């Protein structure tokens, strides 16, 4: 991955994280974090990998993010001033799910 793409991914991650925190009202005790951003080299698409805590609220959080996606894209476009704004898609990051399950089993 080029240095330029690393910077683009980093900026998108930071800005979308801030937008989610400030502009989306999730129900109490639901936390959404961005774990990774992967943008195509032509800047047409970006996949935003999210983690949801607690795990049982994944469906709710993903539906909420999808519902707010266009609004987030519009705000992001104004803030970043990129020639092409990538079309965003939110993807549940499953890399830590096994860790969460094991931790929950240990607590029980």
C-alpha positions as CSV (number, residue, x, y, z in Angstrom):
1,X,0.0,0.0,0.0
2,X,1.3,3.4,-0.9
3,X,2.0,6.1,1.6
4,X,-0.7,8.2,0.0
5,X,-3.3,5.5,0.6
6,X,-2.2,5.0,4.2
7,X,-2.8,8.8,4.7
8,X,-6.2,8.7,3.0
9,X,-7.3,5.7,5.1
10,X,-6.0,7.3,8.3
11,X,-7.8,10.6,7.6
12,X,-11.1,8.8,6.7
13,X,-10.8,6.7,9.8
14,X,-10.3,9.7,12.1
15,X,-13.0,11.8,10.5
16,X,-15.6,9.1,10.3
17,X,-14.9,8.1,14.0
18,X,-15.5,11.7,15.0
19,X,-18.7,11.9,12.9
20,X,-20.0,8.7,14.4
21,X,-19.3,9.9,17.9
22,X,-20.8,13.3,17.4
23,X,-23.7,12.7,15.0
24,X,-25.1,9.3,15.7
25,X,-27.2,8.6,18.8
26,X,-26.9,4.9,19.5
27,X,-29.0,3.5,22.3
28,X,-27.3,3.7,25.8
29,X,-24.3,1.4,26.4
30,X,-23.7,0.6,22.7
31,X,-20.3,1.5,21.6
32,X,-19.1,1.5,18.0
33,X,-15.4,1.9,17.0
34,X,-13.6,1.8,13.7
35,X,-10.9,-0.8,13.6
36,X,-9.7,-0.4,10.0
37,X,-10.4,1.5,6.8
38,X,-9.5,0.1,3.4
39,X,-9.9,2.4,0.4
40,X,-9.3,1.3,-3.2
41,X,-6.4,2.9,-5.1
42,X,-8.8,4.8,-7.4
43,X,-10.6,6.3,-4.4
44,X,-14.0,5.0,-5.6
45,X,-14.8,2.7,-2.6
46,X,-13.9,2.5,1.0
47,X,-14.7,-0.3,3.4
48,X,-15.0,0.8,7.0
49,X,-14.6,-2.1,9.5
50,X,-16.4,-1.5,12.7
51,X,-16.5,-3.2,16.1
52,X,-19.6,-3.1,18.2
53,X,-19.8,-3.5,22.0
54,X,-21.7,-5.4,23.3
55,X,-21.7,-8.0,20.7
56,X,-25.4,-8.6,20.9
57,X,-26.1,-5.1,19.4
58,X,-24.3,-5.8,16.1
59,X,-27.5,-5.9,13.9
60,X,-28.9,-2.7,15.5
61,X,-25.6,-0.8,15.1
62,X,-25.0,-1.9,11.5
63,X,-28.5,-0.9,10.5
64,X,-28.1,2.5,12.2
65,X,-24.7,3.0,10.4
66,X,-26.2,2.1,7.1
67,X,-29.2,4.4,7.6
68,X,-26.7,7.3,8.4
69,X,-24.2,6.4,5.7
70,X,-25.3,9.0,3.1
71,X,-25.3,11.8,5.7
72,X,-21.8,10.8,6.9
73,X,-20.6,10.8,3.3
74,X,-21.9,14.3,2.7
75,X,-20.3,15.8,5.8
76,X,-17.0,13.9,5.0
77,X,-17.0,15.3,1.5
78,X,-17.2,18.9,2.8
79,X,-14.4,18.2,5.3
80,X,-11.9,16.4,3.1
81,X,-12.1,18.3,-0.2
82,X,-11.1,15.2,-2.2
83,X,-11.7,15.3,-5.9
84,X,-13.4,11.9,-5.7
85,X,-15.2,10.9,-2.5
86,X,-15.2,7.1,-2.0
87,X,-18.5,5.4,-1.6
88,X,-18.5,4.0,2.0
89,X,-19.7,0.7,3.2
90,X,-19.7,-0.4,6.8
91,X,-18.5,-3.9,7.5
92,X,-18.6,-5.7,10.8
93,X,-15.0,-6.5,11.9
94,X,-15.2,-10.1,13.1
95,X,-11.5,-10.5,14.0
96,X,-12.1,-10.0,17.7
97,X,-15.3,-11.9,18.0
98,X,-13.5,-15.1,19.2
99,X,-11.7,-13.1,21.9
100,X,-15.0,-11.6,23.1
101,X,-16.7,-15.1,23.2
102,X,-13.8,-16.6,25.2
103,X,-13.7,-13.6,27.6
104,X,-17.5,-14.0,28.2
105,X,-17.1,-17.7,28.8
106,X,-14.3,-17.1,31.3
107,X,-16.5,-14.6,33.2
108,X,-19.3,-17.1,33.4
